[in-house]
């Protein structure tokens, strides 16, 4: 079946550090891949997505590339800010209603 | 802006009570979803609906039911609440032609 394995957290970084959160997936067919972010006290919101192999999604300085050969979709940001502190979820689509399968989430804390 | 609202942010109920969680979206989305979020487990799909009066089981439907009488409203029902249903519940919606889901702020349910 479909599954998403996400880097264990929590992750603590200093401001302006480089961020990588690893995500690998198992899926039948060719799912779309997503990163969602959950800021404290809020619901999830879409951060970026990629719909086919070698696509790069990007938003707010974050990037992730759909790598079919390694079944990965790692999230990166060159210089994190305190405001990036949140929980990050990797996800893929499946099924007729495009249901999402989520990873376990990674808590990121950025210190000033 | 897409808006998904949930009836309560926090709810405290007793074991055995019947609990209703309501979700309303204002963007004429066909698809609506209920997830529960637990630490270390990410989000897991309980039920979803792709049209009025239509419903499909997700990955963990046991102990839950749903109702969709109007397109904009999707209710999650705990017929007899139990302590293992203490969790954060998130509602989401999407257009059938797109994969991006829009999430509500969540309801944190405590069952005593």
Backbone of each chain as ProteinMPNN parsed JSONL, in Angstrom:
{"seq_chain_A": "XXXXXXXXXXXXXXXXXXXXXXXXXXXXXXXXXXXXXXXXXXXXXXXXXXXXXXXXXXXXXXXXXXXXXXXXXXXXXXXXXXXXXXXXXXXXXXXXXXXXXXXXXXXXXXXX", "coords_chain_A": {"N_chain_A": [[0.827, -1.203, 0.0], [0.183, 2.382, 0.081], [2.493, 4.605, 1.606], [4.166, 6.962, 3.779], [7.283, 7.939, 4.881], [8.832, 9.805, 7.271], [11.378, 12.044, 8.343], [12.524, 11.678, 11.645], [11.651, 13.742, 14.398], [12.145, 15.943, 17.241], [13.404, 18.834, 15.417], [15.891, 21.186, 15.963], [17.133, 24.314, 15.203], [19.444, 26.998, 14.638], [18.744, 30.42, 13.82], [19.019, 31.263, 10.38], [20.312, 28.959, 9.667], [20.819, 25.987, 7.586], [18.206, 23.965, 6.359], [17.094, 20.625, 6.203], [14.572, 18.306, 5.748], [13.888, 15.011, 5.692], [12.022, 12.907, 3.483], [10.543, 9.976, 2.424], [8.769, 7.763, 0.231], [6.317, 5.177, -0.377], [4.51, 3.879, -2.986], [1.846, 2.924, -5.194], [1.653, 3.347, -8.67], [1.751, 6.772, -9.77], [1.907, 9.056, -7.632], [0.926, 12.419, -6.591], [2.986, 14.645, -4.71], [3.346, 16.257, -1.551], [4.116, 18.968, 0.689], [2.911, 19.96, 3.729], [2.311, 22.518, 6.177], [2.023, 23.208, 9.637], [1.334, 25.715, 11.687], [1.71, 26.883, 15.085], [-1.231, 26.233, 16.908], [-2.909, 26.261, 14.727], [-4.641, 25.019, 11.736], [-3.618, 22.751, 9.063], [-1.698, 23.944, 6.299], [-1.092, 24.197, 2.804], [2.232, 23.964, 1.75], [4.015, 23.405, -0.399], [4.013, 21.643, -3.58], [4.42, 18.808, -5.825], [3.794, 17.321, -8.916], [4.731, 15.429, -10.701], [7.493, 13.266, -11.661], [10.731, 14.628, -11.163], [9.796, 17.189, -10.983], [9.98, 20.343, -9.337], [8.855, 21.685, -6.399], [8.182, 24.861, -4.915], [8.168, 27.426, -2.413], [7.978, 30.267, -0.372], [10.74, 30.255, 0.08], [11.277, 27.635, 0.61], [12.018, 24.404, -0.788], [11.411, 21.424, -2.719], [12.137, 18.414, -4.409], [10.729, 16.096, -6.607], [11.712, 12.929, -6.599], [11.836, 10.193, -8.382], [13.471, 7.978, -8.709], [14.692, 7.575, -6.26], [12.551, 7.536, -4.658], [11.801, 9.863, -3.128], [11.205, 13.015, -1.424], [12.464, 15.39, -0.329], [12.495, 18.116, 1.945], [13.827, 21.387, 1.773], [15.523, 24.319, 2.956], [17.376, 27.224, 2.581], [18.036, 29.153, 4.52], [16.823, 29.395, 7.535], [14.169, 30.972, 9.421], [13.0, 32.382, 12.544], [10.252, 32.474, 12.404], [9.627, 30.268, 10.9], [9.256, 28.158, 12.543], [7.406, 25.358, 13.248], [5.204, 22.548, 12.574], [5.97, 20.149, 10.162], [4.602, 18.35, 7.486], [4.903, 15.647, 5.327], [3.271, 14.358, 2.434], [1.237, 12.207, 0.325], [-0.905, 11.711, -2.539], [-3.762, 9.61, -3.101], [-6.178, 7.337, -4.497], [-9.648, 7.854, -5.616], [-10.778, 10.227, -4.729], [-8.617, 11.704, -4.254], [-7.407, 11.287, -1.741], [-5.322, 12.002, 1.082], [-2.262, 10.617, 2.21], [-0.359, 10.791, 5.048], [2.89, 11.561, 6.412], [4.523, 11.198, 9.637], [5.045, 13.683, 10.644], [7.208, 16.472, 11.391], [8.587, 18.29, 13.919], [9.76, 21.514, 13.888], [11.922, 23.754, 15.384], [13.118, 26.983, 15.487], [15.7, 28.856, 16.686], [16.457, 32.15, 17.894]], "CA_chain_A": [[0.0, 0.0, 0.0], [0.871, 3.671, 0.084], [2.963, 5.074, 2.909], [5.14, 8.052, 3.786], [8.196, 7.881, 6.021], [9.355, 11.146, 7.443], [12.47, 12.183, 9.293], [12.104, 11.825, 13.033], [11.986, 15.025, 15.007], [12.104, 17.314, 16.748], [14.61, 19.448, 14.872], [16.144, 22.52, 16.497], [18.178, 24.996, 14.435], [19.62, 28.431, 14.85], [18.312, 31.247, 12.695], [19.898, 31.32, 9.202], [20.878, 27.641, 9.361], [20.245, 25.248, 6.457], [17.241, 22.963, 6.799], [16.645, 19.5, 5.391], [13.695, 17.318, 6.382], [13.808, 13.904, 4.744], [10.74, 12.247, 3.266], [10.512, 8.946, 1.39], [7.413, 7.254, 0.085], [6.012, 3.937, -1.086], [3.215, 4.102, -3.625], [1.551, 2.332, -6.498], [1.373, 4.409, -9.627], [2.537, 8.005, -9.719], [1.136, 10.02, -6.835], [1.453, 13.755, -6.352], [3.635, 14.75, -3.403], [3.037, 17.528, -0.91], [4.525, 19.36, 2.031], [1.993, 20.834, 4.445], [2.89, 23.087, 7.386], [1.05, 23.528, 10.686], [1.844, 26.667, 12.661], [1.098, 26.643, 16.406], [-2.633, 26.588, 17.104], [-3.634, 26.381, 13.457], [-4.767, 23.838, 10.901], [-2.547, 22.596, 8.085], [-1.801, 24.679, 5.034], [-0.182, 23.698, 1.791], [3.479, 24.701, 1.59], [4.403, 23.223, -1.793], [3.655, 20.336, -4.107], [4.972, 18.408, -7.119], [2.841, 16.352, -9.46], [5.365, 14.361, -11.484], [8.914, 13.054, -11.423], [11.683, 15.705, -11.453], [9.198, 18.493, -10.678], [10.416, 20.976, -8.098], [7.918, 22.609, -5.786], [8.868, 25.869, -4.114], [7.307, 28.448, -1.82], [8.514, 30.931, 0.831], [12.139, 29.878, 0.249], [11.361, 26.175, 0.74], [12.025, 23.665, -2.046], [11.473, 19.968, -2.651], [12.145, 17.848, -5.752], [10.124, 14.768, -6.723], [12.737, 12.019, -7.102], [11.206, 8.873, -8.549], [14.465, 6.915, -8.597], [14.958, 7.338, -4.834], [11.222, 7.694, -4.013], [12.001, 10.844, -2.065], [10.684, 14.38, -1.629], [13.065, 16.041, 0.828], [12.239, 19.551, 2.062], [15.044, 22.145, 2.065], [15.497, 25.783, 2.956], [18.756, 27.661, 2.738], [18.266, 30.007, 5.682], [15.549, 29.391, 8.248], [13.839, 32.091, 10.303], [12.231, 32.002, 13.74], [8.851, 32.321, 11.98], [9.455, 28.955, 10.26], [8.976, 27.17, 13.586], [6.116, 24.753, 12.933], [5.275, 21.115, 12.276], [5.961, 19.939, 8.714], [4.088, 17.035, 7.11], [5.012, 15.168, 3.955], [2.056, 13.606, 2.121], [1.004, 11.85, -1.068], [-2.312, 11.487, -2.87], [-4.172, 8.271, -3.518], [-7.616, 7.128, -4.578], [-10.474, 8.629, -6.537], [-11.024, 11.553, -4.163], [-7.292, 12.285, -3.938], [-7.166, 11.284, -0.301], [-3.917, 12.184, 1.436], [-1.563, 9.793, 3.196], [0.605, 11.686, 5.67], [3.947, 11.117, 7.293], [4.261, 11.413, 11.061], [5.272, 15.081, 10.996], [8.499, 16.854, 11.988], [8.521, 19.565, 14.628], [10.94, 22.362, 13.692], [12.053, 24.945, 16.225], [14.237, 27.837, 15.082], [16.074, 29.742, 17.793], [17.089, 33.406, 17.437]], "C_chain_A": [[0.853, 1.241, 0.0], [1.299, 4.064, 1.485], [3.994, 6.166, 2.718], [5.975, 7.926, 5.049], [8.93, 9.209, 6.114], [10.419, 11.149, 8.518], [11.938, 12.392, 10.709], [12.483, 13.204, 13.548], [12.206, 14.855, 16.488], [13.463, 17.784, 16.237], [14.724, 20.86, 15.435], [17.329, 23.121, 15.759], [18.294, 26.438, 14.903], [19.158, 29.188, 13.612], [19.418, 31.314, 11.653], [20.586, 29.989, 8.909], [20.168, 27.024, 8.167], [19.352, 24.139, 7.003], [17.07, 21.875, 5.751], [15.75, 18.631, 6.259], [13.472, 16.222, 5.345], [12.41, 13.305, 4.689], [10.916, 11.218, 2.163], [9.116, 8.34, 1.352], [7.412, 5.884, -0.581], [4.635, 4.115, -1.69], [3.085, 3.262, -4.883], [1.213, 3.479, -7.436], [2.259, 5.617, -9.394], [1.763, 9.067, -8.955], [1.714, 11.418, -6.955], [1.988, 13.797, -4.925], [3.486, 16.167, -2.863], [3.879, 17.711, 0.353], [3.466, 20.32, 2.56], [2.697, 21.323, 5.708], [1.766, 23.445, 8.357], [1.726, 24.445, 11.691], [1.098, 26.476, 13.983], [-0.352, 27.124, 16.474], [-3.458, 26.677, 15.848], [-3.811, 25.033, 12.778], [-3.594, 23.759, 9.926], [-2.782, 23.505, 6.891], [-0.745, 24.166, 4.074], [1.054, 24.591, 1.714], [3.947, 24.616, 0.134], [3.997, 21.839, -2.253], [4.379, 20.085, -5.426], [4.125, 17.268, -7.65], [3.471, 15.26, -10.311], [6.861, 14.346, -11.228], [9.737, 14.219, -11.952], [11.079, 17.097, -11.298], [9.8, 19.032, -9.389], [9.291, 21.893, -7.636], [8.678, 23.618, -4.95], [7.868, 26.9, -3.617], [7.996, 28.982, -0.571], [9.959, 30.537, 1.106], [12.352, 28.388, 0.451], [11.32, 25.539, -0.654], [11.985, 22.175, -1.765], [11.364, 19.449, -4.079], [11.639, 16.421, -5.704], [11.144, 13.845, -7.385], [12.161, 10.605, -7.175], [12.224, 7.765, -8.299], [14.799, 6.587, -7.14], [13.681, 7.398, -4.014], [11.311, 8.66, -2.839], [11.444, 12.198, -2.455], [11.163, 15.201, -0.435], [12.818, 17.547, 0.793], [13.524, 20.267, 2.455], [14.739, 23.635, 2.113], [16.889, 26.258, 3.31], [19.029, 28.426, 4.018], [16.945, 30.146, 6.431], [15.413, 30.62, 9.146], [13.045, 31.574, 11.5], [10.773, 31.711, 13.356], [8.593, 31.011, 11.237], [9.18, 27.851, 11.278], [7.545, 26.659, 13.427], [6.307, 23.24, 12.844], [5.101, 20.938, 10.768], [5.56, 18.498, 8.413], [4.326, 16.786, 5.63], [3.784, 14.304, 3.666], [2.023, 13.237, 0.641], [-0.487, 11.615, -1.283], [-2.538, 10.058, -3.302], [-5.668, 8.281, -3.725], [-8.353, 8.125, -5.441], [-10.732, 10.04, -6.033], [-9.721, 12.246, -3.771], [-7.088, 12.378, -2.431], [-5.671, 11.417, -0.046], [-3.462, 11.127, 2.429], [-0.42, 10.637, 3.725], [1.735, 10.917, 6.339], [3.628, 11.539, 8.718], [4.477, 12.855, 11.506], [6.628, 15.296, 11.645], [8.352, 18.228, 12.608], [9.84, 20.306, 14.432], [10.863, 23.543, 14.644], [13.296, 25.702, 15.783], [14.489, 28.852, 16.19], [16.759, 31.003, 17.272], [18.575, 33.444, 17.777]], "O_chain_A": [[2.08, 1.175, -0.071], [0.55, 3.876, 2.444], [4.613, 6.291, 1.66], [5.439, 7.819, 6.152], [9.559, 9.666, 5.159], [10.375, 10.37, 9.47], [11.021, 13.183, 10.934], [13.516, 13.758, 13.173], [12.431, 13.738, 16.955], [14.509, 17.226, 16.567], [13.768, 21.635, 15.388], [18.399, 22.518, 15.692], [17.369, 27.008, 15.481], [19.181, 28.66, 12.5], [20.599, 31.409, 11.988], [21.381, 29.912, 7.972], [19.082, 27.452, 7.777], [19.694, 23.465, 7.974], [16.921, 22.16, 4.563], [16.121, 18.263, 7.374], [12.939, 16.47, 4.263], [11.712, 13.209, 5.698], [11.391, 11.552, 1.077], [8.376, 8.402, 2.334], [8.367, 5.49, -1.251], [3.688, 4.464, -0.985], [4.071, 2.934, -5.543], [0.57, 4.453, -7.045], [3.374, 5.5, -8.884], [1.051, 9.878, -9.548], [2.86, 11.587, -7.371], [1.509, 13.08, -4.046], [3.499, 17.142, -3.615], [4.293, 16.744, 0.993], [3.16, 21.341, 1.945], [3.567, 20.64, 6.247], [0.705, 23.921, 7.955], [2.587, 24.011, 12.457], [-0.021, 25.963, 13.996], [-0.658, 28.269, 16.141], [-4.603, 27.127, 15.894], [-3.215, 24.035, 13.183], [-2.69, 24.595, 9.959], [-3.921, 23.796, 6.525], [0.345, 23.758, 4.475], [0.944, 25.814, 1.626], [4.241, 25.636, -0.489], [3.678, 20.968, -1.444], [4.884, 21.011, -6.062], [3.779, 16.35, -6.907], [2.816, 14.263, -10.615], [7.422, 15.282, -10.658], [9.482, 14.732, -13.042], [11.786, 18.091, -11.467], [10.094, 18.274, -8.465], [8.834, 22.762, -8.378], [9.697, 23.287, -4.343], [6.877, 27.212, -4.278], [8.544, 28.202, 0.208], [10.365, 30.489, 2.267], [13.492, 27.924, 0.463], [10.681, 26.054, -1.571], [12.454, 21.71, -0.727], [10.589, 19.98, -4.875], [12.066, 15.628, -4.864], [11.41, 13.959, -8.582], [12.02, 9.919, -6.162], [11.881, 6.724, -7.738], [15.149, 5.45, -6.824], [13.735, 7.318, -2.787], [10.948, 8.329, -1.71], [11.237, 12.497, -3.632], [10.354, 15.653, 0.375], [12.921, 18.176, -0.261], [14.235, 19.823, 3.356], [13.848, 24.141, 1.43], [17.509, 25.744, 4.241], [20.136, 28.359, 4.553], [16.063, 30.905, 6.028], [16.401, 31.22, 9.569], [12.493, 30.474, 11.47], [10.143, 30.814, 13.917], [7.437, 30.679, 10.973], [8.897, 26.717, 10.891], [6.592, 27.438, 13.467], [7.412, 22.724, 13.014], [4.189, 21.51, 10.172], [6.094, 17.554, 8.994], [3.988, 17.617, 4.787], [3.306, 13.594, 4.551], [2.686, 13.863, -0.186], [-1.233, 11.356, -0.339], [-1.636, 9.384, -3.799], [-6.362, 9.143, -3.186], [-7.784, 9.1, -5.931], [-10.889, 10.96, -6.836], [-9.725, 13.244, -3.051], [-6.656, 13.406, -1.91], [-4.853, 10.994, -0.863], [-4.181, 10.786, 3.368], [0.395, 11.142, 2.954], [1.562, 9.778, 6.773], [2.597, 12.157, 8.979], [4.127, 13.211, 12.631], [7.139, 14.429, 12.353], [8.038, 19.205, 11.927], [10.906, 19.791, 14.768], [9.854, 24.246, 14.698], [14.389, 25.139, 15.712], [13.597, 29.608, 16.575], [17.545, 30.943, 16.327], [19.254, 34.422, 17.467]]}, "seq_chain_B": "XXXXXXXXXXXXXXXXXXXXXXXXXXXXXXXXXXXXXXXXXXXXXXXXXXXXXXXXXXXXXXXXXXXXXXXXXXXXXXXXXXXXXXXXXXXXXXXXXXXXXXXXXXXXXXXX", "coords_chain_B": {"N_chain_B": [[-10.491, 33.976, -0.402], [-10.242, 30.625, 0.654], [-12.329, 29.22, 3.085], [-12.467, 27.133, 5.833], [-14.322, 26.081, 8.447], [-14.597, 24.972, 11.819], [-16.755, 23.689, 14.328], [-16.064, 23.849, 17.051], [-13.188, 24.766, 18.997], [-12.12, 23.582, 21.225], [-13.142, 20.792, 23.146], [-14.758, 19.054, 25.733], [-15.743, 15.947, 26.788], [-17.722, 13.262, 28.253], [-17.073, 9.774, 28.779], [-18.962, 7.592, 26.778], [-20.779, 9.482, 25.913], [-22.594, 10.972, 23.167], [-21.094, 12.532, 20.473], [-20.836, 15.37, 18.424], [-19.078, 16.686, 15.756], [-18.675, 19.492, 13.796], [-18.228, 20.701, 10.473], [-17.708, 23.271, 8.162], [-17.517, 24.499, 4.875], [-16.77, 27.146, 2.556], [-16.411, 27.207, -0.177], [-17.663, 25.749, -2.138], [-16.716, 23.173, -2.46], [-16.425, 19.83, -3.634], [-15.369, 17.568, -2.381], [-14.958, 16.393, 0.954], [-13.281, 15.864, 4.077], [-12.445, 14.002, 7.031], [-9.961, 13.918, 9.481], [-7.899, 12.483, 12.06], [-5.45, 13.674, 14.321], [-2.578, 12.611, 15.845], [0.17, 12.612, 18.127], [3.255, 11.635, 16.719], [2.028, 9.963, 14.923], [1.057, 11.324, 12.806], [-1.425, 12.503, 10.501], [-4.433, 10.752, 10.211], [-6.824, 9.294, 8.081], [-10.272, 9.358, 8.608], [-12.993, 9.351, 7.6], [-14.374, 10.171, 4.382], [-16.052, 12.277, 1.964], [-17.494, 12.598, -1.222], [-19.621, 13.808, -2.302], [-22.918, 15.147, -1.724], [-24.684, 13.317, 0.705], [-23.108, 11.128, 0.17], [-20.594, 8.882, 1.292], [-17.43, 7.608, 2.339], [-15.42, 5.103, 3.832], [-12.416, 5.756, 5.576], [-9.111, 5.164, 6.685], [-9.304, 4.578, 9.397], [-12.09, 4.054, 10.447], [-13.544, 2.953, 12.559], [-15.774, 3.249, 15.248], [-16.684, 5.704, 14.572], [-18.976, 7.812, 12.725], [-20.41, 9.534, 9.883], [-22.013, 12.425, 8.419], [-23.483, 13.962, 5.647], [-25.471, 16.168, 4.642], [-25.803, 18.549, 3.35], [-23.986, 20.302, 0.818], [-21.969, 22.005, 1.77], [-21.435, 21.24, 4.36], [-20.104, 18.971, 6.703], [-20.346, 16.447, 8.936], [-18.898, 14.876, 11.755], [-19.43, 12.085, 13.748], [-19.301, 10.756, 16.94], [-20.469, 7.968, 18.192], [-20.553, 6.798, 20.737], [-18.583, 8.059, 22.878], [-15.178, 7.316, 23.617], [-12.26, 6.997, 25.732], [-10.008, 6.566, 24.16], [-10.501, 8.025, 21.956], [-9.76, 10.563, 22.396], [-8.241, 13.266, 20.989], [-6.876, 15.369, 18.319], [-8.997, 16.699, 15.942], [-9.293, 17.137, 12.534], [-10.747, 18.835, 9.856], [-11.088, 18.844, 6.305], [-11.264, 20.141, 2.929], [-11.823, 19.935, -0.648], [-11.672, 20.688, -4.213], [-13.02, 18.531, -6.741], [-11.544, 18.502, -9.008], [-9.023, 19.234, -8.344], [-6.034, 18.696, -6.348], [-5.234, 19.854, -4.0], [-5.842, 20.152, -0.585], [-7.82, 21.955, 1.758], [-7.607, 23.034, 5.023], [-9.405, 23.073, 8.163], [-9.178, 24.749, 11.42], [-9.067, 22.85, 13.396], [-10.334, 20.683, 16.01], [-9.83, 20.149, 19.335], [-10.369, 17.391, 21.136], [-11.222, 16.117, 24.247], [-11.813, 13.231, 25.992], [-13.221, 12.16, 28.883]], "CA_chain_B": [[-9.793, 32.96, 0.381], [-11.019, 29.464, 1.088], [-12.472, 29.161, 4.523], [-13.022, 25.914, 6.421], [-14.512, 26.348, 9.862], [-15.026, 23.854, 12.654], [-17.699, 24.255, 15.293], [-15.436, 24.118, 18.347], [-11.73, 24.585, 19.058], [-11.866, 22.654, 22.336], [-14.361, 20.11, 23.585], [-14.539, 18.052, 26.77], [-16.915, 15.078, 26.875], [-17.605, 12.102, 29.118], [-17.167, 8.454, 28.146], [-20.319, 7.152, 26.493], [-21.589, 10.543, 25.312], [-22.614, 11.109, 21.707], [-20.388, 13.774, 20.175], [-20.945, 15.861, 17.048], [-18.118, 17.694, 15.316], [-19.206, 20.026, 12.549], [-17.283, 21.363, 9.584], [-18.379, 23.999, 7.082], [-16.605, 25.157, 3.926], [-17.506, 28.155, 1.805], [-15.885, 27.302, -1.537], [-18.372, 24.846, -3.036], [-15.893, 21.989, -2.698], [-17.153, 18.562, -3.685], [-14.78, 16.6, -1.444], [-14.691, 16.785, 2.329], [-12.511, 14.818, 4.765], [-12.164, 14.092, 8.464], [-8.739, 13.272, 9.94], [-7.466, 12.724, 13.427], [-4.019, 13.914, 14.416], [-2.008, 12.158, 17.106], [1.636, 12.753, 18.107], [4.017, 10.493, 16.208], [1.251, 9.199, 13.939], [0.628, 12.208, 11.732], [-2.871, 12.565, 10.313], [-5.026, 9.529, 9.663], [-8.13, 9.573, 7.484], [-11.374, 8.636, 9.252], [-14.027, 9.24, 6.573], [-14.454, 11.262, 3.436], [-17.291, 12.358, 1.184], [-17.248, 13.249, -2.497], [-20.865, 14.422, -2.75], [-23.972, 15.135, -0.703], [-25.204, 11.999, 1.104], [-22.149, 10.062, -0.134], [-19.515, 8.785, 2.267], [-16.54, 6.466, 2.172], [-14.545, 4.873, 4.978], [-10.99, 5.976, 5.424], [-8.232, 4.145, 7.255], [-9.645, 4.252, 10.795], [-13.476, 4.475, 10.647], [-14.22, 2.284, 13.672], [-16.195, 4.123, 16.336], [-17.113, 6.987, 14.013], [-19.841, 7.867, 11.55], [-20.43, 10.879, 9.316], [-23.25, 12.851, 7.766], [-23.339, 15.096, 4.726], [-26.813, 16.484, 4.126], [-25.625, 19.707, 2.464], [-22.66, 20.262, 0.199], [-20.976, 22.766, 2.504], [-21.349, 20.818, 5.75], [-19.725, 17.56, 6.883], [-20.334, 16.215, 10.375], [-18.299, 13.655, 12.299], [-20.211, 11.666, 14.908], [-18.799, 9.701, 17.809], [-21.736, 7.456, 18.72], [-20.367, 6.585, 22.169], [-17.188, 8.477, 22.997], [-14.297, 6.559, 24.498], [-11.039, 7.754, 26.043], [-9.021, 6.461, 23.077], [-10.863, 8.979, 20.909], [-9.147, 11.844, 22.725], [-7.356, 13.564, 19.866], [-7.172, 16.558, 17.536], [-9.746, 16.332, 14.739], [-9.136, 18.14, 11.479], [-11.595, 18.719, 8.679], [-10.49, 19.428, 5.102], [-12.113, 20.058, 1.745], [-11.102, 20.164, -1.91], [-12.424, 20.492, -5.444], [-12.766, 17.219, -7.325], [-10.595, 18.658, -10.111], [-7.711, 19.618, -7.822], [-5.566, 17.813, -5.277], [-4.926, 20.589, -2.775], [-6.882, 20.172, 0.439], [-7.826, 23.124, 2.641], [-7.903, 22.51, 6.356], [-9.903, 23.892, 9.245], [-8.223, 24.951, 12.514], [-9.01, 21.683, 14.263], [-11.034, 20.599, 17.295], [-9.133, 19.286, 20.291], [-11.383, 16.692, 21.927], [-10.781, 15.355, 25.422], [-12.869, 12.356, 26.507], [-12.861, 11.77, 30.262]], "C_chain_B": [[-10.735, 31.828, 0.772], [-11.124, 29.478, 2.601], [-13.135, 27.846, 4.919], [-13.116, 26.163, 7.912], [-14.997, 25.087, 10.57], [-15.745, 24.417, 13.859], [-17.058, 24.601, 16.631], [-13.931, 23.994, 18.217], [-11.361, 23.557, 20.119], [-13.194, 22.074, 22.794], [-13.978, 19.092, 24.646], [-15.833, 17.262, 26.919], [-16.632, 13.906, 27.816], [-17.701, 10.818, 28.285], [-18.626, 8.066, 27.978], [-21.209, 8.218, 25.876], [-21.552, 10.464, 23.798], [-22.05, 12.489, 21.386], [-20.535, 14.104, 18.695], [-19.859, 16.898, 16.802], [-18.566, 18.165, 13.932], [-18.12, 20.783, 11.785], [-18.063, 22.026, 8.452], [-17.32, 24.638, 6.2], [-17.43, 26.056, 3.001], [-17.079, 28.256, 0.344], [-16.521, 26.305, -2.49], [-17.54, 23.615, -3.407], [-16.752, 20.741, -2.717], [-16.678, 17.603, -2.585], [-14.634, 17.192, -0.058], [-14.136, 15.576, 3.082], [-12.495, 15.086, 6.27], [-10.918, 13.266, 8.776], [-8.65, 13.394, 11.457], [-5.949, 12.791, 13.445], [-3.537, 13.521, 15.801], [-0.485, 12.235, 17.021], [2.318, 11.47, 17.637], [3.299, 9.674, 15.155], [0.821, 10.057, 12.749], [-0.881, 12.315, 11.689], [-3.344, 11.252, 9.695], [-6.464, 9.804, 9.24], [-9.208, 8.702, 8.128], [-12.471, 8.316, 8.228], [-13.838, 10.37, 5.582], [-15.753, 11.173, 2.651], [-16.992, 13.1, -0.102], [-18.521, 13.888, -3.062], [-21.862, 14.38, -1.595], [-24.507, 13.706, -0.544], [-24.265, 10.843, 0.745], [-21.049, 10.072, 0.913], [-18.708, 7.525, 1.991], [-15.694, 6.328, 3.43], [-13.109, 5.189, 4.601], [-10.22, 4.835, 6.058], [-8.629, 3.705, 8.659], [-11.092, 4.655, 11.1], [-14.158, 3.927, 11.903], [-14.52, 3.263, 14.792], [-16.697, 5.481, 15.889], [-18.175, 6.772, 12.935], [-19.848, 9.31, 11.059], [-21.787, 11.136, 8.678], [-22.941, 14.024, 6.866], [-24.679, 15.313, 4.041], [-26.787, 17.682, 3.182], [-24.186, 19.734, 1.984], [-21.607, 20.931, 1.07], [-20.693, 22.235, 3.902], [-21.082, 19.318, 5.857], [-19.546, 17.331, 8.376], [-19.682, 14.878, 10.705], [-19.02, 13.329, 13.597], [-19.49, 10.547, 15.645], [-20.017, 9.166, 18.552], [-21.681, 7.257, 20.243], [-18.887, 6.837, 22.465], [-16.409, 7.591, 23.972], [-12.996, 7.326, 24.676], [-10.011, 7.667, 24.924], [-9.398, 7.3, 21.862], [-10.449, 10.406, 21.272], [-8.09, 12.142, 21.676], [-7.664, 14.957, 19.336], [-7.86, 16.084, 16.26], [-9.686, 17.478, 13.745], [-10.049, 17.804, 10.31], [-10.863, 19.363, 7.506], [-11.481, 19.314, 3.953], [-11.285, 20.353, 0.502], [-12.079, 20.078, -3.075], [-12.078, 19.133, -6.041], [-11.7, 17.313, -8.415], [-9.182, 19.01, -9.639], [-7.344, 18.748, -6.638], [-5.329, 18.541, -3.962], [-6.108, 20.548, -1.825], [-6.694, 21.391, 1.329], [-8.359, 22.682, 3.998], [-8.542, 23.556, 7.258], [-8.886, 23.963, 10.372], [-8.124, 23.775, 13.476], [-9.878, 21.824, 15.506], [-10.263, 19.642, 18.185], [-10.167, 18.711, 21.235], [-10.72, 15.913, 23.05], [-11.983, 14.558, 25.921], [-12.435, 11.827, 27.871], [-13.608, 10.518, 30.709]], "O_chain_B": [[-11.878, 32.057, 1.17], [-10.145, 29.716, 3.308], [-14.204, 27.491, 4.422], [-12.108, 26.425, 8.569], [-15.706, 24.258, 9.998], [-15.397, 25.487, 14.359], [-17.474, 25.561, 17.279], [-13.443, 23.201, 17.411], [-10.429, 22.771, 19.95], [-14.22, 22.754, 22.828], [-13.003, 18.357, 24.491], [-16.895, 17.84, 27.15], [-15.483, 13.598, 28.133], [-18.33, 10.793, 27.227], [-19.427, 8.192, 28.905], [-22.284, 7.902, 25.365], [-20.596, 9.951, 23.216], [-22.478, 13.492, 21.958], [-20.381, 13.241, 17.831], [-19.735, 17.87, 17.547], [-18.802, 17.364, 13.028], [-17.233, 21.407, 12.366], [-18.96, 21.424, 7.862], [-16.36, 25.236, 6.685], [-18.594, 25.785, 2.703], [-17.346, 29.264, -0.311], [-15.964, 26.039, -3.555], [-17.645, 23.087, -4.514], [-17.686, 20.601, -1.928], [-17.48, 16.921, -1.948], [-14.237, 18.348, 0.096], [-14.465, 14.429, 2.779], [-12.527, 16.232, 6.718], [-10.815, 12.096, 8.405], [-9.245, 14.288, 12.059], [-5.26, 12.086, 12.708], [-4.025, 14.034, 16.808], [0.092, 11.957, 15.97], [1.999, 10.373, 18.095], [3.895, 8.782, 14.553], [0.271, 9.533, 11.78], [-1.545, 12.228, 12.722], [-2.722, 10.721, 8.774], [-7.221, 10.463, 9.954], [-9.082, 7.479, 8.19], [-12.825, 7.154, 8.024], [-13.226, 11.393, 5.89], [-16.45, 10.159, 2.663], [-16.309, 14.124, -0.082], [-18.507, 14.441, -4.162], [-21.664, 13.663, -0.615], [-24.744, 12.997, -1.522], [-24.601, 9.686, 0.997], [-20.621, 11.132, 1.368], [-19.22, 6.526, 1.487], [-15.296, 7.329, 4.026], [-12.655, 4.933, 3.486], [-10.629, 3.677, 5.977], [-8.326, 2.584, 9.067], [-11.306, 5.527, 11.943], [-15.238, 4.391, 12.27], [-13.647, 4.011, 15.234], [-17.087, 6.311, 16.709], [-18.262, 5.708, 12.323], [-19.35, 10.204, 11.742], [-22.581, 10.228, 8.436], [-22.239, 14.959, 7.252], [-24.973, 14.721, 3.003], [-27.651, 17.812, 2.314], [-23.282, 19.247, 2.663], [-20.465, 20.475, 1.11], [-19.788, 22.736, 4.57], [-21.734, 18.505, 5.201], [-18.69, 17.952, 9.006], [-19.892, 13.88, 10.015], [-19.199, 14.199, 14.449], [-19.118, 9.53, 15.059], [-20.542, 9.832, 19.444], [-22.658, 7.521, 20.943], [-18.052, 5.945, 22.32], [-16.926, 7.178, 25.01], [-12.665, 8.198, 23.873], [-9.218, 8.592, 24.747], [-8.693, 7.288, 20.852], [-10.752, 11.347, 20.539], [-7.152, 11.366, 21.493], [-8.569, 15.639, 19.816], [-7.372, 15.181, 15.581], [-9.987, 18.627, 14.069], [-10.116, 16.667, 9.844], [-10.107, 20.317, 7.69], [-12.409, 18.506, 3.989], [-10.203, 20.934, 0.577], [-13.155, 19.491, -2.966], [-10.963, 18.641, -5.865], [-11.029, 16.326, -8.716], [-8.254, 19.076, -10.445], [-8.205, 18.14, -6.001], [-5.232, 17.902, -2.914], [-7.235, 20.868, -2.203], [-5.571, 21.806, 1.617], [-9.41, 22.05, 4.103], [-8.271, 24.751, 7.146], [-7.843, 23.314, 10.302], [-7.197, 23.709, 14.283], [-10.125, 22.929, 15.991], [-10.065, 18.477, 17.841], [-10.77, 19.43, 22.032], [-9.78, 15.15, 22.829], [-13.032, 15.122, 26.232], [-11.421, 11.141, 27.996], [-13.422, 10.058, 31.835]]}, "name": "protein", "num_of_chains": 2, "seq": "XXXXXXXXXXXXXXXXXXXXXXXXXXXXXXXXXXXXXXXXXXXXXXXXXXXXXXXXXXXXXXXXXXXXXXXXXXXXXXXXXXXXXXXXXXXXXXXXXXXXXXXXXXXXXXXXXXXXXXXXXXXXXXXXXXXXXXXXXXXXXXXXXXXXXXXXXXXXXXXXXXXXXXXXXXXXXXXXXXXXXXXXXXXXXXXXXXXXXXXXXXXXXXXXXXXXXXXXXXXXXXXX"}
